[in-house]
Amino acid sequence: MVKQNYFQTLNAALESEGLVELWPTGININYGESTRVDAEDGSKYGRLISVYRREDGLYERPVHYKK
């Protein structure tokens, strides 16, 4: 099984890793920009999520880990 690495929308990229609920409303990503979010996930430490949007508008699969 091959994983998809690029997505048309931010929601699709976040959903690929089950992170939609953790992404704060109102945070958008510009073309060619990487954004990092420090999210509360109900655990003691929370989760760090990073998403990159390419110049052509596609979103890369998010990188995330527990802090």
ZIWOPE-V30342 format. One record per pair of residues at least 12 apart in sequence whose C-alpha atoms are under 8 Angstrom apart, sorted by the first residue. I is the first residue (numbers start at 1). J is the second residue. If there is no record, write none. Layout:
# ZIWOPE-V30342
i=(I/I)
j=(J/J)
This chain:
# ZIWOPE-V30342
i=(4/5/5/6/6/6/6/7/7/7/7/8/8/8/9/9/10/13/13/13/13/14/14/16/17/17/22/22/22/23/23/24/29/29/30/31/31/31/31/31/32/32/32/32/32/33/33/33/34/34/34/34/35/35/35/36/36/36/36/37/37/45/45/46/46/47/47/47/47/48/48/48/48/49/49/49/49/50/50/50/51)
j=(61/60/61/58/59/60/61/58/59/60/61/57/58/59/58/59/59/59/60/61/62/61/62/61/61/62/39/40/41/37/39/39/52/53/53/53/54/55/56/57/52/53/54/55/57/52/53/54/50/51/52/53/50/51/52/48/49/50/51/49/50/66/67/66/67/64/65/66/67/64/65/66/67/62/63/64/65/62/63/64/63)
